[in-house]
Amino acid sequence: MSPATRKRLYLLLGCVVSAAAIWWSTRGVSFSRVGRDFARYQYLWLIPGLIAFYVSMYLRCIRWALLFRPHHALTGAGLFSPLMIGFAFNSILPARVGEFVRVYLVGTRLGPGIPAAAATVVVERIFDGLMLLILLVVCLALLPPLDPGIAIPWGQYTLDAGMINGGIRTLILGSSVLLAAVVLFLLPPFQRLMIGAVRRVPGLPERVRGAVERIILRFAQGFHSMKNPWVLLQVVAHSFAIWVLVGVSNMAVAYGFGLEMNLLEATAIVALIAIAILIPAAPGYWGLYEAGGTFSLLVLGVTRSESTAFAYTLMTHLLQYVPIVVVGLLLALRWHVRPVEAAQP
């Protein structure tokens, strides 16, 4: 199967998943009620929401720069454009191609090389996943317990408190496995074991073997920053601040609808939405974002109205989506990167 065919199939699958998620998240929605919610919305609350979210984006750049230490002295300001371009392309192109675009831009234009840049993105995603799960567990522990009688329809199934808690435990286990893999990759004996395994592959040309070994070693460089306790502490602190600020942004949006949402609820909603959009979907995570947000508000009891929950989720999605796409595409023009080229196999 050619790369172009795989991309088309991925896009088709994503669109099907998004369509199903949109159907689920709107099945009990009154669009006239959604229209009234938007008409009555206090739009001044979007200002603090926007500020908090984009401060979190800049903190992402600073954290990303930390992950290149000690081999490459990059700055948060220098990484802002590649990060925004990558996020914009994720929003408009299938297969989350924006991640590959930002790795390519940083790896080739700022000096670290593609394997090292790719490793930092992997570490970044692992920290995001772990921090979100930690925050979700903490928030749920501090919030009133889930209603044991809760029942949310999902197609032919009904999600109850036991299923939701079981899903959270599974996610924690999966993230723990990823963390263990990162720790192993930090250890030189494990790196030598991987290189030894490559050398023992029968019939592998020496040129290919050497290239794979260099990729392994350069990829490992992306994890070296984790050996420094001070850098590790800063990465953890930035990861915490990033997601709490997204929670602050979502909380500000809720106030515009007159919803009573505290920071614990807002942060838990952010974590649940992040889990929902892990599933392959159409570009921009449309449908899954709305399904995750609607589901979260209903589960946490922030509102009992599916229409208001959908309106709130749509507003937070637009608040994050539109400026990222506009700014990211403008920066892509400055860097001479076109979405059409990025989408090519």
N, C-alpha and C positions, 0 to 999 in steps of 0.2 A: 504494500500500500504506500503510495507516494505521500510526502509531507503535506502537499496541497490537499490531497483527499482526506488525510487525517484531520487537518484543520477544519475542513468543511463539515466532517462528521462531528467534531468537537463542538463547532458552532451550532449545528443542528440539535445535538443533545442538550447543549446549554439552553437553547431557545425553548425546547420542550420542557425542561425542568423549570425555567422561569415562568413559562405559561401556566404550568401546573401550580406553581407557588402563588402566582397572581390570582388564579382561580380560588385557591384555598383562602388567601388573605382577604379576598373581597366577597366571599360567598354570603356573608351576613351583613355586608356593608350597604348602607343607604347613601348613594352618591349625592342625593339632595342634602343629607345631613353633613356629609363631607364638605360640600360647597358652603353650607352655612358656617361650619367651623372655620374654613379659610376666610370667609367674609368677615367674621368677627375676630379674627386673630389680631393680637397686638404685635405688630411687626417690629416694633422697637426692640423686642426681645431677641430678634435675630442678630442684632449688633454684638451683644456679649457672647452669643452662641458662636458667631463667626470668628470673633477674636480668640476665644478659647480653643476652637478647633484648629486654627491655623498657627497658633503658638505651639500646639502639639505637633504640627507638621514640621516646624523648625526644630523642635527638640528631637525629632526623628533624624534630621540631618546631623545634629551634633552627636547623637548616639552612633550614627553610621560612621562618622569620622573616628570615633573612639575605637571602633572595631578594626580599623586599619593599623592601629599602633602595634608594635613600635616600628614596623617596616616602612610605613608610608605616612607622611605628615600632611594629611588632608584636613580641610576645615569644613565646618557645618555650612558656611556660606558658599564654599566651592561646590558642595554636594547638593545644594538646594535645587539647582536647575535639573540635574539628572533625576533626582527623586521626583520632582513635580512632573517631568516628562513621562517617567515610568508610570506614575499613578494616573496621568491623563490617558495614556495608551491602554492601561488596564481597563479604563472606563469606557473606551470606545472600540476596542479590538478584542477578539476572542482569545481563549487559552491563556489569559493573563500574560500576554506577550510583553507587557510593560516591564515586568521583572527582568526579562532578558535584555530589553532595550537599555534599562539603566545600568545593568551589569556591563553591557558592551560599551556604553558611553564612558563610564568610569574606568573600566579596564583598559580601554584603548586610548582615551584622550587625556586621562589624568595620571596614567603611569603604572598603577598596581598590577595590571594584567588581568585577563578575564577570569582565570581560576581563583585568584585571591579575592577579586571583587564578588564572584559568585558565592564564595564561602562566607563572606560577611553578610550577604543577604540571607543565606541559610541560617546563620547564627541569629540575625535580627528576627527572623520569623519564629525561630524556636523561643527566643525570649518573649516575643509578643504572645505566643500561645501559652507559655507557662504563666506569664504575668496575668493574662486574662483569666486563666483557670484559677489562679490563686485569689484574684480579686472576686471572682464569682463565688468561690467557696466561702471567703470571708464575708462578703455581702449577704449571702444567703444565711450564714450562721448568725449574723447580727440582726437581720430582718426577722419579722414574725414568721414562724414556720409556714411552709406551703400548706394550703388547705388540703387535708388528707382526702377530702371528698371531691377534689378538683377533677374535672373531666372535660378535656378539650378535643372535639372531633378532628381527626386527620384522615380524610378520605373514608375508608371503610373501618378505620381504627379509632380508638379513643385513648388519648394520652392521659395518664393519671400521675399522681405525685411519685409513686414508686418507679414508674418508667422514666420520669424526668430525672430523679435522683440517680437511677442506675446509669443513665446516659452520661451524667456528669462524672461518675466514678470511672467509666470507661475512657472518657477523654483525659482524665488525670493520669490514668495508667499509660495511655498512648504517649502523652507528653513526657512522662518519666522515662519511657524507653528512648525517645528522641534525645533527652538530656544525657542519658547514659552513653548513647552513640557519640555525642559531642565530646564527652569526657574521654572516651576511648581514643577519639581522633587526636586529642591533645597529646597522647602518650607516644613518644618516639618508637617504642617497641611495636605498637600497633601499626604505625606507619610503615615500619620495616616489614611487618608481616604482610601488609597489603602489597608492598613492592615485591616481596619474595613470591607471593602468589602470582603476580603478573609475570615474573621471570620464568615461572614454571609452566606457563600456558604453552602447550606444544604447538609448533608451527607458526608462532607469532613473529613477524619480521622484527629484526633488531631496531629498525627505525621507529616502528610503532611502539615497541616495548619501551624505548627511551622516552618517547613522547608521553606515554601514559605515566611513567615514573615522575617526569617533570610536572605533569598536571597534579598528581597526588601531593607532591611536595609543596607546590605553589598553593594548592587548595588548602593544605594544612596551615599555611601562613595566615589565612583568614581567621583561624581559631587561636592564633598565638596571643592575641590581646587578652584572652581569658586567663592567661597564666599570671597576669599582674593583678593582685588583689584590689589595688586602688582603681584600676580601669574597670574591673569587674563590678566593683561597688557603684561606680558612676553609671555603668550600663544598666544595672538593676534600678538605680534611682531614676534615671531617665525613662526607663520602660514604665515604671510606676507612674511618673508624672504625665507621660504621654496619654495613658488610658484614663487616668483620673480627669485630665483636662477634657478629653472627649466626653466623659460623663458630665462634667460641668456644662459643656456645650449643649448636650441633650437635655439637661435639666432646665437651662435657660429657654430652650425651645418649648418645653412643656409649660412653663409659666405663661407663655403667650397664648396657650389654649385654656388657661385657667386650671390646669391640672396640678394637683398637689403631689409633687414628686421630690423626694429627698435624694441626696448624693448617692446613698447606698443603692437605692432603686435604679437611679440613672446609670450607675456603673454596672450593675448586674444586667441591665438591658443592653448596654454596649457589648458586654461579653457574650450574651446569648445571640445577638445579631451577628457578631464575629464568627460564632460557631456555625450559624445558619449559612453564611456566605462562603464557607469552605467547600460546599457542594458545587461542582461545575455548573455554571449558569451562563446566561447571556451576558455580553459586556455590560459593565456597570453594576452587576449583581442585582439587576431589576427583578422584582418578584421575590427572590429569596430574602432580600433586605426587608421588604415589606412584610413578608410572612414571619420572619424572625422577630421584627419589632412588634407586630400586632400580637403574636403569640406571647411575647414577654410581658407586655402591658396587661394582658388578660390574666396570665399566670400570677403575676405579682399583685394583682388587684388594684393597679393604678387607676383603671377605669373599667367599667363593665360594658361600655359601648364599643362594639367592634368598629363602628364608623369613626369615632373619635380616635381610637387606637390606630386605625389606618391613616387618618389625616395627620396625626402626630408623626408617624413613621415616615410618611411621604415627605413631610416638611424637613425632617432631619436629613433624609437622603438627598433632597435637592440642595440643602444648605452645604453639604459636603461635596456633592457631585459637580454642580455648575461651576463654582470658582476653580476647582481643580482642573477641569477640562479646559476652561478658558485660559487660565494662567499657564498650564502645562503645554498647550498647543502654541501659545505665543512664544514660550521659551524654546519649544521644538523648532520653530522657525529661525530663531537666533542661532541655534546649534546645527541648523541645516539637516534636521531629521524630519522626514515625512511619514505620516501614518501608513501610507500606501507601501512604502519601502519596508517599514517594520513588519507589516503583515505578510510580506513575501516569504515563502518557504526557504 
